[in-house]
Amino acid sequence: MKQIEMIKSGKNYTAVSVGKMNEIIEHVLPMGPDVTIQGKVFAGQALGATGSELSFQTLVPGQDSGFLHTHKTHEELYFILKGEGHYQVDGEIFPVSEGCIIRVSPNGKRALKNTGKENLTMLCVQYKANAFTEADSPMTDGTILPDELKW
């Protein structure tokens, strides 16, 4: 079973590796005493993330996520990194492939299925819905520093 590898951490950062995208399938997520999900790994805790959770998952050809689900407060962004499939939200089904991004509000009933001939790998980012305000814009929240870059 593949594990998250700590790369480096400091006062203001943590860097980890979940492995190469073709190795995501080697992760196993324990969901309970009799339930595991092959090919899924959550990374937020390992990173010490405080405002979001993220996971990678690989579905083999023909595999689906196994169940519909919703959230109480979390909105999700699904980034399709490799492969192709169908995404289902509230009974509507549409094709997705590498480069697609899907946003689903907490109440959206969602699932993903690999309909291709190769593995489908995605990144899912969860965060509290309606948490950003106009003041959180990347144009107003970020600060460009005069410090010289040191490579």
HELIX and SHEET records of a PDB file:
HELIX    1   1 MET A   21  GLU A   26  5                                   6    
HELIX    2   2 GLY A   44  LEU A   47  1                                   4    
HELIX    3   3 GLU A  134  ASP A  136  5                                   3    
HELIX    4   4 PRO A  138  ASP A  141  1                                   4    
SHEET    1   A 2 GLU A   5  GLY A  10  0                                        
SHEET    2   A 2 TYR A  13  SER A  17 -1                                        
SHEET    1   B 2 VAL A  28  GLY A  32  0                                        
SHEET    2   B 2 VAL A  35  GLN A  38 -1                                        
SHEET    1   C 5 LYS A  40  PHE A  42  0                                        
SHEET    2   C 5 SER A  52  LEU A  59 -1                                        
SHEET    3   C 5 LEU A 120  LYS A 128 -1                                        
SHEET    4   C 5 HIS A  74  LYS A  82 -1                                        
SHEET    5   C 5 ILE A 101  VAL A 104 -1                                        
SHEET    1   D 3 GLU A  92  SER A  97  0                                        
SHEET    2   D 3 GLU A  84  VAL A  89 -1                                        
SHEET    3   D 3 ARG A 110  ASN A 114 -1                                        
END                                                                             
